Amino acid sequence: MAGEGEGRVGIATAKALGSKPLRNRAKRRMREIVRCNAAEWRPQLDYIVVMKAESNRTPYEILNREAVSLLSELNKRWDAASESF
């Protein structure tokens, strides 16, 4: 079981996303999603978000909805794993 984090969110992009400006755009969009949904991100955990190539082609609203949905699922899994100890 991992130790408690400091509430950080790391955002990774692959060169498959495209040029540096396109990778930076993907990171900016994800940072905005993190900021707008701050209550969903647990401060005691560290997260790593890996941006896929299609993330720049996905409308912001859909990307936001998918990120929140995946985060909710991840938090449920974390809760279930924590209860088993």
Protein Blocks (a to p, Z undefined) as FASTA:
>chain_A
ZZddehiacddddfklopfklmmmmmmmmmmmmmmmmmmpcfkbccdddddfklmmpcfk
lmmmmmmmmmmmmmmmmmmmmmmZZ
